[in-house]
């Protein structure tokens, strides 16, 4: 299955490691440092022409990590994956 991140960017849901809210996750110094390191390494793809709201961490089959910055909220992206629908009633 695929996930549309905005603009013309679509990723495979199998490659997703996590979907994060940009505002709350960057409170942590570790998250900020990680994003800065990924930016320096050239592994950040900004698919947002508007104010970014989330980022999606992906790892491909080659083991390379990529961070996608999106203007779509993390909640909306999570709903689009269908992951919540697949959870069993606990």
Backbone as JSON Lines, residues from 0, in Angstrom:
{"i":0,"aa":"X","n":[0.84,-1.17,0.0],"ca":[0.0,0.0,0.0],"c":[0.9,1.24,0.0]}
{"i":1,"aa":"X","n":[0.33,2.34,-0.45],"ca":[1.09,3.58,-0.56],"c":[0.42,4.69,0.24]}
{"i":2,"aa":"X","n":[1.23,5.68,0.63],"ca":[0.74,6.82,1.41],"c":[1.12,8.1,0.68]}
{"i":3,"aa":"X","n":[0.12,8.95,0.43],"ca":[0.35,10.24,-0.22],"c":[0.72,11.25,0.85]}
{"i":4,"aa":"X","n":[1.89,11.88,0.71],"ca":[2.39,12.83,1.71],"c":[2.13,14.28,1.36]}
{"i":5,"aa":"X","n":[1.64,14.54,0.17],"ca":[1.44,15.91,-0.27],"c":[2.22,16.15,-1.55]}
{"i":6,"aa":"X","n":[1.82,17.22,-2.25],"ca":[2.4,17.55,-3.55],"c":[2.35,16.32,-4.44]}
{"i":7,"aa":"X","n":[3.46,15.88,-4.96],"ca":[3.51,14.7,-5.83],"c":[4.31,13.57,-5.21]}
{"i":8,"aa":"X","n":[4.27,13.45,-3.89],"ca":[5.1,12.47,-3.2],"c":[4.26,11.36,-2.6]}
{"i":9,"aa":"X","n":[4.6,10.14,-2.97],"ca":[3.93,8.95,-2.48],"c":[5.02,7.98,-2.01]}
{"i":10,"aa":"X","n":[4.81,7.36,-0.85],"ca":[5.78,6.4,-0.32],"c":[5.09,5.08,-0.02]}
{"i":11,"aa":"X","n":[5.87,4.01,0.04],"ca":[5.33,2.7,0.39],"c":[5.14,2.64,1.91]}
{"i":12,"aa":"X","n":[4.0,2.15,2.35],"ca":[3.74,2.07,3.79],"c":[4.67,1.06,4.46]}
{"i":13,"aa":"X","n":[5.17,0.09,3.72],"ca":[6.11,-0.89,4.29],"c":[7.43,-0.24,4.7]}
{"i":14,"aa":"X","n":[7.76,0.9,4.1],"ca":[9.02,1.58,4.4],"c":[8.92,2.52,5.6]}
{"i":15,"aa":"X","n":[7.71,2.77,6.09],"ca":[7.52,3.74,7.17],"c":[7.97,3.17,8.5]}
{"i":16,"aa":"X","n":[8.83,3.92,9.18],"ca":[9.28,3.58,10.53],"c":[8.39,4.3,11.54]}
{"i":17,"aa":"X","n":[8.05,5.56,11.25],"ca":[7.22,6.32,12.15],"c":[6.68,7.58,11.51]}
{"i":18,"aa":"X","n":[5.54,8.04,12.04],"ca":[4.92,9.29,11.61],"c":[4.87,10.17,12.85]}
{"i":19,"aa":"X","n":[5.45,11.36,12.76],"ca":[5.64,12.2,13.93],"c":[5.05,13.6,13.73]}
{"i":20,"aa":"X","n":[4.47,14.12,14.79],"ca":[4.0,15.51,14.8],"c":[5.24,16.39,14.96]}
{"i":21,"aa":"X","n":[5.42,17.33,14.07],"ca":[6.63,18.15,14.06],"c":[6.71,19.04,15.29]}
{"i":22,"aa":"X","n":[5.59,19.6,15.7],"ca":[5.6,20.54,16.83],"c":[5.93,19.84,18.15]}
{"i":23,"aa":"X","n":[5.33,18.71,18.42],"ca":[5.55,18.05,19.71],"c":[6.83,17.23,19.75]}
{"i":24,"aa":"X","n":[7.23,16.67,18.64],"ca":[8.43,15.83,18.65],"c":[9.72,16.64,18.69]}
{"i":25,"aa":"X","n":[9.69,17.87,18.2],"ca":[10.91,18.68,18.2],"c":[11.14,19.4,19.52]}
{"i":26,"aa":"X","n":[10.3,19.12,20.51],"ca":[10.56,19.64,21.86],"c":[11.82,18.98,22.41]}
{"i":27,"aa":"X","n":[12.0,17.72,22.07],"ca":[13.16,16.95,22.53],"c":[14.42,17.37,21.77]}
{"i":28,"aa":"X","n":[15.5,17.56,22.52],"ca":[16.78,17.91,21.91],"c":[17.26,16.78,21.0]}
{"i":29,"aa":"X","n":[17.0,15.53,21.39],"ca":[17.43,14.39,20.59],"c":[16.76,14.38,19.22]}
{"i":30,"aa":"X","n":[15.47,14.71,19.19],"ca":[14.75,14.76,17.92],"c":[15.28,15.88,17.04]}
{"i":31,"aa":"X","n":[15.5,17.04,17.63],"ca":[16.05,18.17,16.86],"c":[17.42,17.84,16.3]}
{"i":32,"aa":"X","n":[18.26,17.21,17.13],"ca":[19.6,16.84,16.67],"c":[19.53,15.8,15.54]}
{"i":33,"aa":"X","n":[18.61,14.84,15.68],"ca":[18.46,13.82,14.65],"c":[18.04,14.44,13.32]}
{"i":34,"aa":"X","n":[17.05,15.33,13.37],"ca":[16.59,15.99,12.15],"c":[17.69,16.85,11.54]}
{"i":35,"aa":"X","n":[18.47,17.53,12.38],"ca":[19.58,18.35,11.88],"c":[20.64,17.47,11.2]}
{"i":36,"aa":"X","n":[20.94,16.32,11.81],"ca":[21.93,15.41,11.22],"c":[21.43,14.84,9.89]}
{"i":37,"aa":"X","n":[20.15,14.5,9.84],"ca":[19.58,13.99,8.58],"c":[19.62,15.07,7.5]}
{"i":38,"aa":"X","n":[19.36,16.33,7.89],"ca":[19.4,17.44,6.94],"c":[20.82,17.61,6.39]}
{"i":39,"aa":"X","n":[21.81,17.57,7.28],"ca":[23.21,17.72,6.86],"c":[23.64,16.6,5.92]}
{"i":40,"aa":"X","n":[23.11,15.4,6.15],"ca":[23.46,14.25,5.31],"c":[22.69,14.25,3.99]}
{"i":41,"aa":"X","n":[21.75,15.16,3.83],"ca":[20.98,15.23,2.59],"c":[19.86,14.21,2.52]}
{"i":42,"aa":"X","n":[19.39,13.77,3.68],"ca":[18.36,12.73,3.71],"c":[16.99,13.27,4.11]}
{"i":43,"aa":"X","n":[16.77,14.56,3.9],"ca":[15.46,15.16,4.2],"c":[14.84,15.63,2.89]}
{"i":44,"aa":"X","n":[13.58,15.24,2.7],"ca":[12.82,15.66,1.52],"c":[11.64,16.47,2.01]}
{"i":45,"aa":"X","n":[11.6,17.73,1.61],"ca":[10.51,18.61,2.02],"c":[9.44,18.59,0.93]}
{"i":46,"aa":"X","n":[8.28,18.02,1.23],"ca":[7.2,17.95,0.25],"c":[6.14,18.99,0.55]}
{"i":47,"aa":"X","n":[6.49,19.96,1.38],"ca":[5.53,20.96,1.83],"c":[5.85,22.33,1.27]}
{"i":48,"aa":"X","n":[4.86,22.95,0.67],"ca":[5.0,24.33,0.25],"c":[4.4,25.26,1.31]}
{"i":49,"aa":"X","n":[3.74,24.67,2.27],"ca":[3.1,25.42,3.35],"c":[3.84,25.13,4.65]}
{"i":50,"aa":"X","n":[3.26,25.59,5.77],"ca":[3.84,25.34,7.08],"c":[3.86,23.83,7.36]}
{"i":51,"aa":"X","n":[5.03,23.24,7.62],"ca":[5.08,21.8,7.87],"c":[4.43,21.43,9.2]}
{"i":52,"aa":"X","n":[3.74,20.29,9.2],"ca":[3.05,19.82,10.4],"c":[3.56,18.48,10.9]}
{"i":53,"aa":"X","n":[4.2,17.71,10.03],"ca":[4.63,16.39,10.43],"c":[5.87,15.97,9.65]}
{"i":54,"aa":"X","n":[6.49,14.9,10.15],"ca":[7.54,14.27,9.37],"c":[7.39,12.77,9.45]}
{"i":55,"aa":"X","n":[7.79,12.11,8.37],"ca":[7.67,10.67,8.26],"c":[9.07,10.11,8.07]}
{"i":56,"aa":"X","n":[9.46,9.19,8.93],"ca":[10.76,8.54,8.84],"c":[10.58,7.22,8.11]}
{"i":57,"aa":"X","n":[11.35,7.04,7.05],"ca":[11.28,5.82,6.23],"c":[12.66,5.2,6.1]}
{"i":58,"aa":"X","n":[12.67,3.89,5.99],"ca":[13.9,3.16,5.72],"c":[13.63,2.24,4.53]}
{"i":59,"aa":"X","n":[14.43,2.4,3.51],"ca":[14.27,1.59,2.31],"c":[14.91,0.23,2.46]}
{"i":60,"aa":"X","n":[14.79,-0.58,1.44],"ca":[15.38,-1.93,1.46],"c":[16.89,-1.88,1.56]}
{"i":61,"aa":"X","n":[17.47,-0.78,1.08],"ca":[18.93,-0.64,1.15],"c":[19.41,-0.2,2.53]}
{"i":62,"aa":"X","n":[18.47,0.06,3.45],"ca":[18.82,0.47,4.81],"c":[19.0,1.96,4.98]}
{"i":63,"aa":"X","n":[18.86,2.71,3.9],"ca":[19.02,4.16,3.96],"c":[17.76,4.8,4.52]}
{"i":64,"aa":"X","n":[17.93,5.68,5.5],"ca":[16.8,6.38,6.11],"c":[16.56,7.71,5.4]}
{"i":65,"aa":"X","n":[15.3,8.05,5.26],"ca":[14.89,9.31,4.66],"c":[13.79,9.91,5.51]}
{"i":66,"aa":"X","n":[13.85,11.23,5.72],"ca":[12.82,11.95,6.45],"c":[12.05,12.8,5.44]}
{"i":67,"aa":"X","n":[10.73,12.63,5.44],"ca":[9.85,13.43,4.58],"c":[9.11,14.43,5.46]}
{"i":68,"aa":"X","n":[9.22,15.71,5.12],"ca":[8.51,16.76,5.84],"c":[7.23,17.06,5.07]}
{"i":69,"aa":"X","n":[6.08,17.04,5.78],"ca":[4.78,17.19,5.12],"c":[3.93,18.26,5.8]}
{"i":70,"aa":"X","n":[3.08,18.9,5.01],"ca":[2.14,19.88,5.55],"c":[0.87,19.21,6.08]}
{"i":71,"aa":"X","n":[0.76,17.9,5.9],"ca":[-0.41,17.15,6.37],"c":[-0.14,16.68,7.8]}
{"i":72,"aa":"X","n":[-1.15,16.79,8.65],"ca":[-0.96,16.44,10.06],"c":[-0.65,14.96,10.23]}
{"i":73,"aa":"X","n":[0.04,14.65,11.32],"ca":[0.41,13.27,11.6],"c":[-0.83,12.4,11.81]}
{"i":74,"aa":"X","n":[-1.88,12.96,12.39],"ca":[-3.12,12.21,12.61],"c":[-3.75,11.83,11.27]}
{"i":75,"aa":"X","n":[-3.8,12.75,10.34],"ca":[-4.37,12.48,9.02],"c":[-3.53,11.44,8.27]}
{"i":76,"aa":"X","n":[-2.22,11.57,8.34],"ca":[-1.36,10.59,7.67],"c":[-1.56,9.2,8.28]}
{"i":77,"aa":"X","n":[-1.66,9.13,9.59],"ca":[-1.88,7.84,10.25],"c":[-3.21,7.23,9.81]}
{"i":78,"aa":"X","n":[-4.26,8.05,9.7],"ca":[-5.55,7.54,9.23],"c":[-5.44,7.04,7.79]}
{"i":79,"aa":"X","n":[-4.67,7.73,6.97],"ca":[-4.52,7.33,5.58],"c":[-3.83,5.99,5.42]}
{"i":80,"aa":"X","n":[-2.97,5.64,6.38],"ca":[-2.27,4.36,6.28],"c":[-3.21,3.19,6.53]}
{"i":81,"aa":"X","n":[-4.31,3.43,7.26],"ca":[-5.23,2.36,7.6],"c":[-4.75,1.52,8.76]}
{"i":82,"aa":"X","n":[-3.64,1.91,9.37],"ca":[-3.09,1.15,10.48],"c":[-4.06,1.07,11.66]}
{"i":83,"aa":"X","n":[-4.72,2.16,11.97],"ca":[-5.65,2.2,13.1],"c":[-6.81,1.26,12.84]}
{"i":84,"aa":"X","n":[-7.28,1.19,11.6],"ca":[-8.4,0.31,11.25],"c":[-8.04,-1.16,11.4]}
{"i":85,"aa":"X","n":[-6.74,-1.48,11.27],"ca":[-6.29,-2.87,11.34],"c":[-6.08,-3.36,12.76]}
{"i":86,"aa":"X","n":[-6.11,-2.48,13.74],"ca":[-5.91,-2.88,15.12],"c":[-7.13,-3.66,15.6]}
{"i":87,"aa":"X","n":[-6.89,-4.71,16.35],"ca":[-8.01,-5.47,16.89],"c":[-8.52,-4.79,18.15]}
{"i":88,"aa":"X","n":[-9.75,-5.07,18.5],"ca":[-10.32,-4.51,19.72],"c":[-9.65,-5.15,20.92]}
{"i":89,"aa":"X","n":[-9.1,-4.33,21.76],"ca":[-8.38,-4.84,22.93],"c":[-9.23,-4.71,24.16]}
